[in-house]
């Protein structure tokens, strides 16, 4: 259940769909489940909003009788839709929901996407210690659960690293003109502008900041990790930083295998969102295999026991609270692509 229409489709949902479908194909082609059993992906469009996500998840459970759900794309959607699955005791694996409180919705809710606090904390620490960032300004979306959570994670990381805040500005999802806020931020002389935004707004913010003459560091949250951000911003994206759960440069053999298969299947390289959806689907397949059947309760219990499972993101485990355990990295845009940050 992914955002396959609206303003999140091209940046996130379509890549996630490709990741899910590639994993399902590999599981079935390899007879991973054994005894001729196969995974069947029922693809549902959650749209861009919370209400459409509720409609989609209700249909998947009550009409399609699914055993588990991958998605939805946005945290805002998850907070409305996931309780429906919890009430029906259908396991959900969140593959791009990074705000606090996702798994607290119930014991059938899992997440394989690292929380925003984890990736942002590492990025701010690197900027402070290795790039000598001292003064920062905030720009954040005030009307989306994800962007609000990202802002809070930035604030916490800034406080822990002893940085000075020079300004704090907000915007709404769907805005296209950020110059008034950026002008006020830039006037305060920050070493870095910290932006909590989804991909569409992120690209415009980067371009407009550079057009106003800002040459300092721009640091984003998980929403920046779509290649659409680089496409929108072009050369203005050079030097933009973001924390991430995955980087394409990883030489993890499982990652290299995945990248090759994805590129062969779709003619393009994967991004983080495709990778997390692919990983989440493989985690689900592993749970079905361990359970020996597709009963939702059995799958849920098997999922909870996953430990040290090999994925493109590294060795993966779930905590007792169904949160992900795997390495995080800091990345920076160089020569038009995300690379691992090495000062």
SERO-945021 format. One record per residue (C-alpha): x, y, z; residue in three letters. Coordinates in steps of 0.02 Angstrom, whole numbers, plus 50000, padded with zeros to 5 digits. Layout:
BEGIN
XYZALA
...
//
This chain:
BEGIN
500005000050000UNK
501005014649933UNK
500775032549874UNK
500645029549687UNK
499725045549643UNK
499795063749690UNK
501325073749741UNK
502255059249823UNK
502145046649682UNK
503665051249577UNK
504795055049725UNK
504355040049833UNK
502905028649790UNK
503375022749616UNK
505135018149671UNK
504415008949820UNK
503254999149706UNK
504734993749600UNK
505664988149756UNK
504184977749816UNK
503894969649646UNK
505734965349623UNK
505794956949794UNK
504194947049760UNK
504884941349593UNK
506524935549674UNK
505634926649816UNK
504534917049694UNK
505884913449564UNK
507044906449698UNK
505684895749778UNK
506184904249941UNK
504564899450028UNK
504734881349976UNK
503444868349926UNK
502874878349776UNK
502194892449885UNK
502224910049813UNK
502024927849871UNK
500644937849786UNK
500794956749790UNK
499124965649792UNK
499624983349744UNK
498514996949818UNK
498685015649791UNK
498625024649958UNK
498615041349867UNK
499455056549943UNK
498335058650094UNK
497805050350256UNK
495975047250209UNK
496445038650046UNK
497655027750143UNK
496275022350261UNK
495165017750113UNK
496585007650034UNK
497064998050190UNK
495244994050231UNK
494994986650058UNK
496594976550069UNK
496044968750233UNK
494164966750209UNK
494064963150022UNK
495764956449969UNK
496074946850131UNK
497934950450135UNK
499064942450266UNK
500204957550289UNK
500454975250226UNK
501984984750163UNK
501795003650181UNK
501035016550178UNK
502245029350109UNK
501985044050227UNK
501985044350416UNK
500425055250412UNK
499545041150319UNK
500205027950439UNK
499465036450592UNK
497735035450515UNK
497865018850422UNK
498915007550531UNK
497655006750675UNK
496454998350553UNK
497714984350526UNK
498084983450712UNK
496234981350749UNK
496144966950624UNK
497794959250686UNK
498624961150516UNK
500504964650525UNK
501144980550443UNK
502944984250397UNK
503295002850377UNK
504615005450243UNK
504725024450245UNK
503885030450405UNK
505205038950512UNK
504285049050644UNK
504155044050828UNK
502635033950880UNK
502425022550728UNK
502715005950816UNK
501855012050973UNK
500195010750881UNK
500174992150916UNK
501094975650923UNK
500694971850740UNK
501614987350677UNK
503434985350625UNK
504634997250541UNK
506194994450437UNK
506505013050404UNK
507685020950530UNK
506835034350636UNK
507195052350589UNK
508035055450756UNK
509345042250716UNK
509875048850546UNK
509725067350588UNK
510725065450748UNK
512195058050655UNK
512145071350519UNK
512145086050639UNK
513545078350740UNK
514585076550581UNK
514225094350527UNK
514685101350697UNK
516265091250724UNK
516945089850548UNK
516295105350457UNK
516365117150608UNK
514545121850596UNK
514125133050744UNK
512595143350692UNK
511045135650612UNK
509335141350551UNK
507765130650535UNK
506525129450391UNK
505165116450413UNK
503445110950357UNK
502205114050497UNK
500725103950431UNK
501405086350405UNK
501825073450538UNK
503465069050453UNK
504115086850433UNK
503605091650610UNK
504505076450679UNK
506035080650575UNK
506055098250645UNK
505975091450822UNK
507385079350785UNK
508425093750716UNK
508075104150871UNK
508595089950985UNK
510195086650888UNK
510635105150883UNK
510415106251071UNK
511455090751104UNK
512875097650997UNK
512825114951076UNK
512425124350916UNK
511655141750908UNK
509975144450822UNK
509905160750725UNK
508145159450651UNK
506625147950637UNK
505405148550490UNK
503975137450430UNK
502995133450272UNK
501515122850218UNK
501515107250110UNK
501175112549931UNK
501985129749947UNK
503065134949800UNK
503805151649855UNK
505025150650000UNK
506025166349965UNK
505275177250104UNK
505735164350236UNK
507425161050159UNK
507855179450150UNK
507505181150336UNK
508535165550375UNK
510015170450268UNK
510055187850345UNK
510505179950513UNK
512115172450444UNK
511915153850480UNK
513305141550441UNK
511955129050393UNK
510095129350352UNK
509195114050421UNK
507685109350316UNK
506305097050359UNK
505335094850198UNK
504655081950077UNK
505505080349908UNK
504455092449805UNK
504695106849926UNK
506505101949962UNK
507055104249781UNK
506265121449770UNK
506995126949936UNK
508755122249881UNK
508605131449714UNK
507845146949793UNK
509145147549932UNK
510555147249804UNK
509675160349695UNK
509705171949845UNK
511585170049857UNK
511675157650001UNK
513255147249982UNK
513245138850152UNK
512775121150199UNK
511005114650176UNK
510545099350280UNK
508955089350254UNK
508075074950336UNK
507485058550261UNK
506355067650136UNK
507915073550044UNK
508465055750004UNK
507465054349843UNK
508465056649684UNK
507045068149631UNK
507785081349746UNK
509405081249647UNK
508455081349482UNK
507445096549536UNK
508895106249608UNK
510215101649478UNK
511915109149514UNK
511185118849661UNK
511075102249754UNK
512975100749763UNK
513515099849945UNK
511785096250014UNK
511885084050161UNK
510645071550233UNK
510655056850349UNK
510115040450272UNK
509785022250306UNK
510675017150146UNK
511925023350018UNK
512145016249845UNK
514045016249866UNK
513985002749998UNK
515034987649947UNK
513974975750050UNK
513824960549931UNK
511944959549957UNK
511814977949910UNK
512834975549752UNK
511724960949704UNK
510164971349733UNK
510774986349634UNK
511224975249487UNK
509534966549489UNK
508574982849506UNK
509514991249365UNK
509254976049253UNK
507394975849290UNK
507024994449275UNK
508465002549182UNK
508855014549325UNK
509775013649489UNK
508775011949651UNK
508595025349783UNK
508375023549970UNK
506495021749957UNK
506585007549832UNK
507884999149941UNK
506865000250100UNK
505304993650012UNK
506324979349939UNK
507064975550110UNK
505374976350196UNK
504644963950072UNK
506084951850099UNK
505864953450288UNK
504034948950263UNK
504504934050154UNK
505714928150286UNK
504324928950416UNK
503144918950305UNK
504494905950276UNK
504884904650463UNK
503034903750509UNK
502754890150380UNK
501114898250328UNK
500314915050290UNK
499214916250445UNK
499374934550501UNK
499664930250684UNK
501014917550641UNK
501834929850520UNK
501814943450651UNK
502644932150780UNK
503964926450656UNK
504324944450605UNK
504634949150785UNK
506014936150794UNK
507024942250645UNK
508844944850692UNK
510424947550589UNK
509514945550423UNK
510614950150275UNK
509914964950175UNK
510554978450056UNK
510564990150207UNK
511674978450307UNK
511324965650442UNK
509544968950502UNK
508654965050666UNK
507074970750754UNK
507104976950933UNK
505814970751058UNK
504824986451010UNK
504864981350825UNK
506064995350779UNK
507484992950653UNK
509284989550700UNK
510534992450560UNK
511895005250518UNK
511505023350472UNK
512625034250363UNK
512835052650321UNK
512825057150137UNK
513215072450033UNK
512845077049853UNK
514405077049745UNK
514455077849557UNK
512585075849547UNK
512385060549657UNK
512315055249838UNK
513985049649908UNK
514535044350082UNK
515135059750177UNK
517025059850198UNK
517715076850252UNK
//
